[in-house]
Amino acid sequence: MPLLFVQDLTIDFHSQRGSTRAVAGVSFEVNRGEVVAIVGESGSGKSVTSLALLGLLQKPAAHIEKGSARFESEKLGEVDLLQLSEAQLQQVRGNDISMIFQEPMTSLNPVLTCGYQVVEALLLHTSLSRKEAEARTIELFTEAQLPRPAQIFKAYPHEISGGQKQRVMIAMAMACRPALLIADEPTTALDVTVQARILQLIRDLRREHGTAVLFITHDLGVVAEIADRILVMYRGRVVEQGTVLDIFTKPQHPYTRGLLACRPRLSIGKTRLPVVADFMSLDSVGNLVAKAGGVEAEALQTDFSHLQTNSDTAKAFPVEQKLCSTVAAPLLQVENLRVYFPVRKGFFSRTTEFVRAVDDVSFTIYPGETVGLVGESGCGKTTLGRALLRLTEPTSGRILFEGTDLARLPAGELRRRRREFQLVFQDPYAALNPMLTVGEAILEPLRVHGVGGSRAAQKARVRELLRTVGLSDDAEQRYPHEFSGGQRQRICIARALALRPKLIVCDESVSALDVSVQAQVLNLLNDLKRELSITYLFITHDLSVARFMSDRLLVMSQGKIVESGPAAEVYDRPQHAYTQQLLAAIPSDDPALIAARVG
């Protein structure tokens, strides 16, 4: 018998606007020691499915209409998770089933130390004394490969990095040796090296303790590294399931083929990424072929074959590139830039040392090119991007924008020059004022800088910008919370374009987006580059995305640029050990490697 057997799970959400079916007749099973991955875009129902198993859906808005979830509990025997009382669920949670949530910062209590939170779980679910629970927590932190376990035991969540917080969550989840671990997007927005360590840790736990894993993600590259079987969810339904090798080598459903094709790959050059909609439209054409007859069917089949060929080759439409010219004057020159942050200690808060966030960095960007800046969290790349716009004041160095040193401009002149360079932030929701409509948010820079003509002309410009980024005019009257993550990022891009800048700094602008939405945003940025002659500094920790977007690449580590050069050359022949380490940590979806792992 499987450890978990879910059958015909159906979940509705009720609101004043009516009912929405979030999960529709989902069935699957998880065997002991097996890793089953559920993949799909945001809104596909994968997280709702997992929350339902532990009774964590928000009531009364969420309601389980029908279905069952049979589970072999060590304490309760065979039970239906969907029928358990709250008291019975308390016995299952943590003991038999544990969950790693997507965002560890919001899952950990900010006013309690990391160690106390794990000790609390052990005291609740086991008969250990407090002293034994504390010793067990240090042991769990060691198993989770946390550096300095004793110090992290006493640390608060804000005092450790994102990867370390995720490992604290894993330690807490594994505290009572559960039979099933539910991991909900445990590696989203993490650096590739941290992601590789998290995946290895989950593999080790599975091997040493026989733990089954329900791994929820939108990243198929990660799935290739860890899963035995895959369920693909689309609009609340499982549209395809099979072994990891079958899904990657013989995907049957158009949605699965779309998810696989829209991910940037290291092996391809500059291409226009396909999006899921391309493949779903192919499905519609295929249905028409099946229903038609005679000459009409033959014509439709020809069109369908043509579309299929384009999709199978990743729709390799070349993107026009403006490679830098050594003859052209550079748009931006950065010379010996330093950003140091003082560390103050003692009763009188004296400066005892400095954190060298950006340490003697120099590089050049030419008009019309995209320069990628890659590195792990904490390497200084975001601080560098903010320093270029003087949102963070540089300690020393020169920032020459069209020959003018921005580092020495007085505030009034700097404000006027800011029309020419803009920033797209990582979190589009935090970057937009929730009290302003989208139209007001895009109109604001036009009003502040007094450009765009009359009020009517400015509003016309706002509608034009919304259409430029693929949104309808009615978006102008809506608020940020009414849009998806990808749509909010498009709104931020529209706002950055409002003043017709020459340079846009994109700071991790696609890191937390679904692969299909990410493909849409990347295509949009390349389209705008071609049509409006925009220059980009593209900051990211995702090397596949950097490879797709960049003409040249800068690799940053511990505040310094350790390697630079044409993107293809850096990826094909990395010289620095740090660059080689980053590339080695990228998950591989090579069928031969998948076959070797599962074989």
Secondary structure, DSSP 8 states (H G I E B T S, - for coil): --SEEEEEEEEEEEETTEEEEEEEEEEEEE-TT-EEEEE--TTSSHHHHHHHHTT-S-TTTEEEEEEEEEEEETTTEEEEGGG--HHHHHHHBTTTEEEE-S-HHHHS-TTS-HHHHHHHHHHHHS---HHHHHHHHHHHHHHTT-SSHHHHHH--GGGS-HHHHHHHHHHHHTTT--SEEEEESTTTT--HHHHHHHHHHHHHHHHHH--EEEEEES-HHHHHHH-SEEEEEETTEEEEEEEHHHHHHS--SHHHHHHHHTS--TT--SB----HHHHHHHHHHHHHHHH--HHHHHHHHHHHHHHHHHHHTT---B-------SSS--SEEEEEEEEEEEEEETTTTEEEEEEEEEEEEEEEE-TT-EEEEE--TTSSHHHHHHHHTTSS--SEEEEEETTEEGGG--HHHHHHHGGGEEEE-S-HHHHS-TTS-HHHHHHHHHHHHT-SSSHHHHHHHHHHHHHHTT--GGGGGS-GGGS-HHHHHHHHHHHHHTT--SEEEEESTTTTS-HHHHHHHHHHHHHHHHHH--EEEEEES-HHHHHHH-SEEEEEETTEEEEEEEHHHHHHS--SHHHHHHHHTS----HHHHHHHH-
